[in-house]
Amino acid sequence: MPPDDAHADAGTGPAPQAGAGIEDTLDLKLSDEFLALFGEDTPASTPATALSGTSDLLDNPAEWRPVTTTAGVFQLVPVRMDRDLAVISRWMNDPAVAAFWELAGDAAVTATHLRPQLDGDGRSVPCLGVLSGVPMSYWEIYRADLDPLARHYPARPHDTGIHLLIGGVNNRGRGIGTTLLRAASDLVLDNRPLCARVVAEPDLRNTPSVSAFLSAGFRFSAEVELPDKRAALMVRDRAHRAQL
């Protein structure tokens, strides 16, 4: 059976701290649903470097272009607290997500998790995953070599980590998590030329999440004992991305 992506979201939660390829790139046009939910986005005249979530340490995810996947056009959009807090908090209160992210509660709990990233030096950038113009997932793209995770595995310079949750039940259990994990890791490798590998550390108990990473071209590297979980260290190597 294909991996149950209902839980591919939950096992990719934050490190202690704190199968489809990409076909091409194009400009993303946000749907009416996105605009209705969040209001007007940042004006087009605002420079990308002024957007919350830009990061020299991560080669400016705000500037990464949308890509076409078999599930639709996908883009990582850096989080804005005023626009996105309510929906991310709602996702965090989904029992399937809360079991692994442990951020259930009122919006202040989610805000406390987001604020250090948004106010920090850019080593972790929280993003909405927008698919076909609709926000449907939450991502954290982070410098694994600069993260406490690096104390628990042989980190290499510019290792880049991924955390993911899929927000809507309708988007789970259909292989979308696998497709987007491949797309997001391809985005990292395409936009971060010094990054030789993408890593993740899903909870070992979350077998569907580990399976989703394997289906997305990651390999199982090791079991690692983290302060809050025993994790599967998953690695996608630039050198082997075409073969997996």
N, C-alpha and C positions, 0 to 999 in steps of 0.2 A: 504494500500500500504506500502511496505517497506520504511524505511527512505532513503531520497535522500542524499547519501554520497557526492554528489557534494558540499554540504555545511557543511558536518560533519567536513571538514577540517577548514573552516573559523571561526566557532564559538568557537574554542578551542585555540584561540590565547593567547598571553602572558598576564599574570596577571599584574596589574599596577605596574610597576617598572621601573620597570626595564625599529552472535551469535555462534562463534564456540570455542570450548575449545582447549587447548594445548594437543597434544598427546604424544610427547616425545621431547628429545633434541638430537642434532647431530651437527657435524662440518659443517659450511657453506662453500660452494665452490662458489666464486664469478664468475658471468657470464662473457663471453667475452665482453658483452655490458658495464658492469661496468668498466672493465679494459680499454676498449677503450675510455670511457667517461672521466675517472679520471686518467688514467695512472696507473703505478704500485702502489700498496698499500704499507703501512709500511712494511718493511722486517719482516719476521717471527721471526727473531732473536731479534727484538726489544722487550724488556720486556713490558708487559701490563701497568705497572706503569709508563712507560715513554711516553705513548700515550696521546695526547691531549684529554681531556674529562674524564680521570679517576678521581675518586672522592671518598675519604674516607667518606665524608658526605653522599654520595649516594651509598656506598658499591660497587664502581667501575663498572659502567655500561659497560666499555670497556671489562670487563671479562664475561659479561652475555652471555650465549651460545645461539645459534640459536634454534628456536623451529619450529615444524611442525604445521601448521594450515590448515584448509580446503581451504584456498586461496593459499597455498604454504609455503615454508620454509621462516621464517621471522627472521630478526635480527636487533637490534639497533646498529648502528656503529657510534661512536662519530665523530663529525664533525672535519675535518681539513680545515682550511681556504683556504690554497693554492689549495686544490683539489675540494672543495665543494661550494665555494662562488658563482660561476657562475650559477650553477644549482639552488641553493636555491634562488638567486636573481631573476632568471627567474620565479620560482614558485610564489614568492612574487608579481610579476607584473601581474599575472593572476587576472582579475577583481573579480572573485568569492572569491579569497583569500584576495586580497587587501582591499575588503570592510570591513573585520573584523580585519585583522592583521595591516593594515595601514602602510605597509612598501614598497609600490611601489616606484619606482625610480631607479636610477642607482645602481651599485653594492656597492657603498660606503654606501648607506642607510642600506643595509643588513649587511655589515661589521660592521657598528656602533652598530647594534643590537647584533651581534654575539660576538664581541670582549670582552665586559665585562664578558660574561659567560666563554669564553675560558681563559681569564686572571684572573678570579676571584678565589674564595676559593673552588669552586666545589659545591656550593649549587644549581646550575643549570647547567645541561649538555645537550648541543644541540647535536642531533643525526640525522643521516639519517636512515630512515626505508628502509631496503633492503628486497625485496620480490622476492623469487626465483632467487636471484643473481642480481636483478635490483633495483637500488635506485629509490624509487617512492613516498617517503613521508618525511616530516621533523617533528621532535619531540623535545620537551624540557621536560626532566625529572628533577623535581626541588623539593627542600625541602619546602613544603608549610608552615611548621611551622616556617621557617626562612625567609619567603618571606613577602613583604608588604600585601599580601592577608590575612595573619594571623591576621591583625588588623580588619578584616571585618567578621570573623566567629570564633567560639570557637575552635581554633586549638588545636591539641593534639601533643605531641612529636612524631617526625618522620613521621608525615603526609607527603605524597609524592604526588606531583601534576603532571599532564600531560597536555601538549599542543600538538596539532596535526594539520598538514595540509597535504592533499593528493595532490601531485604535478601534476599528469597527469589526464586529462579529462577522458581518457579511464578507469581509475581506480575508477571513481566516479559513484554513482547511482546503484551499483551492490552489496551493502552490505559489501564491503571490509572494509570500515571504521569501521563498527561494529565489524567485525572479528578481526581487528588489535587492536582496543581499548581493547577488551577482552584479546588478547595475550599480549599486552604491560602491562596492569595492572596485569596480572598473572606473568609476568616477574618481576615486582616490588615486588609483594608479595612473590614470590619464592626466590628472591635474597636479600631482605631486611627484615630479621626476626624480627626487632624491629618495622617495619611499620605495624600498625593495619588497615590502610585504605588508599585508593588512592582517590584523589579528583581532580575535574576539575571545571572550571567556564566558560562554554560557554555563549555567549551572548543570553539573553532571546529571542531576535528577531529571532534567528536562530533555529527555531523549528526542522528542520531536524537533526541538530547537537545534540540537546537535546534528540531527539528520538533515535539517534544512541547510545548515552551513555546508555539510558534506556535498549536498546536491548542488550548491552554489559555487563549487570549485575550491572550497577550503579543505585542508587536510587536518586530521587530528594529530596534534604535536605531543601533548603531554597532559597529565592530570596535575593541577596546581592547587595547593591549599591556600586559599585567600582568607582574610579575616572573617568574612561573612558567608563563605560558601566554599565547597570543593568544586572546582571548575574544570571544564574541558578547554584547553588552550587550542584554538583553531587558527590556522594560518593559511593565507592565500599568498603564494609567492608570485612576484612579477615574472620570474623566469619561466614559470610553468603555467601561466594563466591561459595560454592558448590550448594547452593539452587537457585542462580540467574544466 
